[in-house]
Amino acid sequence: MVAACGTAAAPPSAGTGVQGERAYQKCYSCHALEAGAGKLQGPTLHQIVGRPIAAEAGFDYSPALRRFARQHPRWTPELLDRYVADPEALVPGTSMTFHGISDAGERRALIGYLERAS
Amino acid sequence: MSILRIVAVAGSLMLAGPACAAQAPETEQSSPDAPEKVANTQVFQLPEGARVHDVAPAPDGTIWYTAQRQGALGILDPKSGKIRHVPLGEGSAPHGVIQGPDGAAWITDSGLNAIVRFDPKTEKLDVWKLPEDVGYANLNTGAFDGDGIHWFTGQNGIYGRLDPKTGAMRVFKDPEGRGPYGIDATPSGDIYYVSLAGSHLAKIDRATGAATIIEPPTPAQGARRVWADSKSNLWVSEWNSGNLSRYTPATGDWKMWKLPGEAPKAYAVYVDERDIVWVSDFGANATFAFDPKTESWTKYPGSGEGANVRQILGRPGKVYLPESGTNRIMVVRTGSAS
């Protein structure tokens, strides 16, 4: 069956901010919101805010992020904001190739969405 | 599976770039047990912060590359070492680039959520945004079919087609959701793509747009990129399994080879004009050239730690290895053509 697109590729979630949900589409291909979501290229974002950095069991984090985690034990909203803005700038050598979100409001919405949706 | 021999192409690498007034002469490196004279390599350092992702040969002998972090198309002249960037617009983050049948650069721009065409003669940029209701697609890679239609993938779970003559675009959902990544055309003009998260190969019906899924034998293998050889066999780099696999459409047969090393992670695949299969391996920080006839591997180490070659392309006699981790392009001269 051919399904021509008329909606966003990711399923919508009820009760969350539209802007944050839209911003999450930039993470969607590599990161699930559910725990134990299977083999995607990135670790799950389930309860990512406040979670220990580089701590998902069995995930092959880059050496750069492991080094970063030794100095910064948890993903605070502030750290997440800086990482989402420019991953390479905060963690040089990270394997996350995401180009970043430059708009501060969009980042706030995303982090809020991640807090609520996972 | 048999690995008959592994040849390491070691030794010094030359760094060339705009800062170099003159290039050092090329050298040939060959390990003592090399069964044949191996190719030359030359490395070009790119502008700081460019973060090269994909490369493509341009008609005039230069090399196009996507400067993903700077929203630009890079143009490297390997003869002079000169480099320049063509900005693609506010918000651009280009992922893939190929040369179209019209001689233009066709870019899958994930930041703009658009297909971008750069005409090297006029320097004009054309931009085709994805329809609004598709949402963010995380555009990945493109390929032209035998009718001149541009097909593309988006990792958020889509693939699509763009008719360059009319600008008409259609977008389709992958049957299994997120993951569409590498895409290529066979010599007969058919289009196949692979899904990284979906771990499948798919053939597109060019008339209807329907995708028929072809499951590789290895479960959850993480098919990341695909390339066709001269006989229309499809070669797949399997990220999770570390396999290089081959699908033969005429028979439906699969064959797999585990990459050398203890923990291979196969990222990019490309088949050159001699049907030598090039596959990059993040685990070994190297790219391997695989000869299917002898089942032998020739190793090309990355030019630095974490070279991370995410795509491979070339032209007769030359193979281009964009190193996203070192922000360099390695050119391998295979000696098969001028």
Interface residues (C-beta under 8 A of the other chain):
Chain A: M1 V2 A3 A4 C5 G6 T7 A8 A9 A10 R22 Q25 K26 Y28 S29 C30 G38 K39 L40 Q41 E88 G93 S95 T97 H99 S102
Chain B: R51 H53 Q68 R69 G91 A93 S110 G111 P131 D133 V134 G135 Y136 A137 N138 G154 Q155 N156 G157 I158 G160 R170 V171 F172 K173 P175 G177 R178 G179 L196 A197 S199 T208 G209 A210 A211 A220 G222 W239 N240 G306 N308 R310 S324 G325
